[in-house]
């Protein structure tokens, strides 16, 4: 069981000896933050699961919203669970969607189940395991969308960055399916450029969504790749991202070619984890 403090925070030791905390949002009733080693990982509003606070999740949600007509159920594989913010969002906006979540940290899964239970009518199944093993063991053309949002100590694991892995993701996607990948990178964005080259080698229709300052290589931040075999709804996606609470750019075509210049296709033999965040973004581990 988690250890609860007087302010309602619940803490638990998770994989690797880290500390996960579910903390009440002081500004919103029935809303909570998931922190891992003091860093915000997820935000959940139990009263309104469609309300997403984190900018990278809003970018993923925009792609999901444009994947099929509004309200159409989707079959989705989530690689990385956190507080299950995106599965909750899909269950609220596309009732009847069938969702499978893979999270390697069993203690984190139990903490979320204990403190932030899922709606009883949501078709969300959570499995503790390794993302690549689950993808490799999944049947062909099983999913409309695969979302990659896996971080191990704030880094995307190397074995989830290779062209061989992307090939497995493409295999489990339906012909018009989408692969949505969230990662983080530091200037000069070498990891992001390699990721674009690697994903595009398998799924040629691709765009990159990010804050303009991150794309210009001025700071560490999130990059979201949306890819598939069929064209993306770029005009509508650009419109939505420009008008979002957190405006961002959608790079495709010539802009994406310029961004990806110098990127290489990553293989299992030379894959590396994404770079760690700057030291200023890495708080000291809190005491229990």
C-alpha positions in Angstrom: 0.0 0.0 0.0 1.1 3.6 -0.5 2.0 5.8 2.3 -0.4 8.8 2.7 0.6 12.2 4.1 -1.7 14.7 5.8 -2.2 16.7 2.6 -3.6 13.6 0.8 -0.4 12.8 -1.1 0.2 9.0 -1.5 3.8 7.8 -2.0 5.3 4.5 -3.1 8.7 3.2 -4.0 8.7 2.2 -7.6 11.0 0.5 -10.1 14.7 1.5 -9.7 14.1 2.8 -6.2 12.4 6.0 -7.3 9.5 7.6 -5.4 6.1 8.0 -7.1 3.6 10.4 -5.6 -0.1 11.1 -6.3 -0.7 14.6 -5.2 -4.0 16.5 -5.1 -4.2 19.5 -7.5 -4.7 22.5 -5.3 -6.3 24.5 -8.1 -8.8 21.9 -9.3 -11.2 19.7 -7.3 -11.0 16.0 -8.2 -7.7 16.5 -10.1 -4.4 14.9 -9.2 -0.7 15.0 -10.3 1.6 12.0 -10.6 5.2 12.9 -9.7 8.1 10.5 -10.0 11.2 11.7 -8.1 9.6 15.1 -7.9 9.1 15.5 -11.6 5.5 15.8 -13.0 4.6 12.8 -15.1 0.8 13.0 -15.5 -2.2 15.0 -14.6 -5.7 13.5 -14.2 -9.0 15.2 -13.7 -11.4 12.4 -12.5 -14.4 14.7 -13.0 -13.4 15.5 -16.6 -11.0 13.0 -18.1 -11.1 15.0 -21.4 -9.2 17.9 -19.8 -5.5 17.4 -20.5 -3.1 19.7 -18.9 0.3 18.7 -20.3 1.2 20.2 -23.7 2.6 17.0 -25.2 -0.5 15.1 -24.3 -2.7 17.7 -25.9 -0.6 17.2 -29.1 -1.1 13.5 -29.0 -4.8 14.0 -28.3 -5.1 16.3 -31.4 -3.7 13.5 -33.6 -6.1 11.0 -32.0 -9.1 13.4 -32.5 -8.3 13.5 -36.3 -7.6 9.8 -36.7 -11.3 8.9 -37.2 -14.7 10.7 -37.2 -15.6 12.1 -33.8 -16.9 9.5 -31.4 -15.8 6.5 -33.5 -14.3 3.8 -31.2 -10.6 3.0 -31.7 -8.5 0.1 -30.8 -5.4 1.5 -29.2 -2.1 0.2 -27.7 -0.5 2.5 -25.2 3.2 1.9 -24.6 3.8 3.5 -21.2 1.1 4.1 -18.7 1.8 6.8 -16.1 -1.5 7.8 -14.5 -3.4 6.6 -17.6 -4.4 10.1 -18.7 -4.6 9.4 -22.4 -6.6 6.1 -22.0 -9.1 8.0 -19.8 -9.3 10.8 -22.4 -10.1 8.3 -25.2 -12.6 6.5 -23.0 -14.4 9.8 -22.5 -14.2 11.1 -26.1 -14.6 7.8 -27.9 -16.7 5.6 -25.7 -16.4 1.9 -26.6 -12.7 2.2 -27.6 -10.7 -0.9 -26.7 -7.5 0.0 -25.1 -4.5 -2.0 -23.9 -1.8 -0.3 -21.8 1.7 -1.7 -21.2 3.6 -0.4 -18.2 6.8 -2.0 -17.0 6.5 -0.7 -13.4 4.1 -2.9 -11.4 4.3 -0.8 -8.3 3.3 2.3 -10.3 0.4 0.4 -11.8 -0.8 -0.6 -8.3 -0.5 3.0 -7.0 -2.6 4.4 -9.8 -5.2 1.6 -9.4 -5.4 2.4 -5.7 -5.6 6.2 -5.9 -7.0 7.0 -9.3 -9.3 4.1 -10.3 -10.5 3.8 -13.9 -14.1 4.3 -14.9 -15.9 0.9 -14.5 -17.3 1.0 -18.0 -14.0 1.9 -19.7 -12.5 -0.9 -21.9 -9.0 -0.4 -20.6 -6.8 -3.3 -19.8 -3.4 -2.7 -18.1 -0.6 -5.2 -18.4 2.7 -5.0 -16.5 5.5 -5.8 -19.0 8.1 -4.6 -21.5 6.7 -2.6 -24.4 8.8 -4.2 -27.1 8.0 -7.7 -25.9 4.2 -6.9 -26.0 4.4 -5.4 -29.5 6.4 -8.3 -30.8 3.8 -10.7 -29.4 0.8 -8.9 -30.8 -1.0 -10.1 -33.9 -0.8 -8.4 -37.3 -3.1 -5.3 -38.0 -4.5 -5.4 -34.4 -4.6 -1.7 -33.7 -5.8 1.6 -35.1 -3.2 3.5 -33.1 0.0 2.7 -31.2 1.2 5.4 -28.8 4.8 5.3 -27.6 5.3 7.3 -24.4 7.9 5.2 -22.5 10.4 6.8 -20.2 12.9 5.1 -17.9 14.5 7.7 -15.6 13.3 10.4 -18.0 14.9 8.7 -21.0 13.3 6.7 -23.9 14.9 3.3 -23.7 17.3 2.3 -26.5 15.5 -0.8 -27.5 12.4 1.2 -28.4 14.2 3.5 -30.8 15.4 1.2 -33.6 14.0 0.6 -37.1 13.5 -3.1 -36.1 11.1 -2.0 -33.3 9.3 0.5 -35.6 8.9 -2.4 -38.1 7.1 -4.3 -35.4 4.9 -1.4 -34.6 4.0 -1.0 -38.3 3.1 -4.7 -38.4 0.5 -4.5 -35.6 -1.1 -1.4 -37.1 -4.0 -1.6 -39.5 -3.3 -0.2 -43.0 -4.5 3.3 -42.2 -3.3 3.2 -38.6 -1.1 5.7 -36.8 2.0 5.5 -34.7 2.3 8.5 -32.3 5.6 8.8 -30.5 6.5 11.2 -27.6 10.2 11.7 -26.8 12.3 14.4 -25.3 15.6 15.8 -26.6 18.2 18.5 -26.0 20.0 20.7 -28.5 21.2 20.0 -31.2 18.3 17.5 -31.3 20.4 14.6 -32.7 18.1 12.0 -31.1 15.0 13.7 -32.6 16.5 13.8 -36.1 17.5 10.2 -35.9 14.0 9.3 -34.6 12.4 11.0 -37.6 14.7 9.2 -40.1 14.0 5.9 -38.4 10.3 6.1 -38.2 10.0 7.5 -41.8 12.0 4.5 -43.1 9.0 2.3 -42.2 6.0 4.7 -42.1 6.6 7.3 -44.8 3.7 9.7 -44.0 5.0 11.7 -41.0 4.9 15.0 -39.2 6.7 16.4 -36.1 4.9 18.5 -33.5 6.8 20.6 -31.0 7.2 24.1 -29.4 9.0 26.4 -31.8 11.9 27.1 -29.3 12.5 23.3 -29.0 12.6 23.0 -32.8 15.1 25.8 -33.0 17.3 23.9 -30.6 17.1 26.5 -27.9 16.0 24.3 -25.0 15.2 20.7 -23.9 11.7 19.6 -24.6 9.2 17.2 -26.0 8.8 16.2 -29.6 5.8 14.3 -30.9 6.0 12.3 -34.1 2.8 11.2 -35.8 3.3 8.6 -38.6 1.5 6.2 -40.8 1.1 4.8 -44.3 -1.6 7.2 -45.4 -1.5 11.1 -45.5 -2.1 13.0 -42.3 -4.7 15.7 -42.0 -2.1 18.4 -41.8 -4.1 21.6 -42.4 -6.5 20.8 -39.6 -3.7 19.6 -37.3 -1.8 22.8 -37.9 -4.9 24.9 -37.2 -5.5 23.1 -33.9 -2.0 23.3 -32.8 -1.7 27.0 -33.6 -4.8 27.7 -31.5 -4.0 25.5 -28.6 -3.3 26.7 -25.0 0.3 25.7 -25.8 0.8 26.7 -29.4 3.2 24.5 -31.4 4.4 24.0 -34.9 3.7 21.0 -37.1 6.6 20.2 -39.3 6.1 18.2 -42.5 7.3 18.3 -46.1 10.2 20.7 -46.8 10.3 21.9 -43.1 10.6 18.3 -41.9 13.3 17.6 -44.5 15.3 20.6 -43.1 14.8 19.4 -39.5 15.8 15.8 -40.3 18.9 16.7 -42.3 21.8 14.7 -41.0 19.6 12.2 -39.2 20.3 8.5 -39.6 18.2 5.3 -39.4 18.9 3.7 -36.0 19.3 -0.1 -35.7 19.3 -2.5 -32.8 23.1 -2.7 -33.1 23.6 1.0 -32.5 20.5 2.2 -30.7 20.9 4.6 -27.8 18.5 6.0 -25.1 17.4 9.6 -25.4 19.5 12.2 -23.6 18.8 12.9 -20.0 17.2 16.2 -19.1 19.5 19.0 -18.0 20.6 18.8 -14.4 18.5 21.8 -13.5 15.4 19.8 -14.4 16.4 16.9 -12.2 15.3 17.5 -8.6 16.7 15.6 -5.7 14.9 12.5 -4.8 12.4 13.2 -1.9 12.6 11.4 1.3 9.8 9.0 2.4 
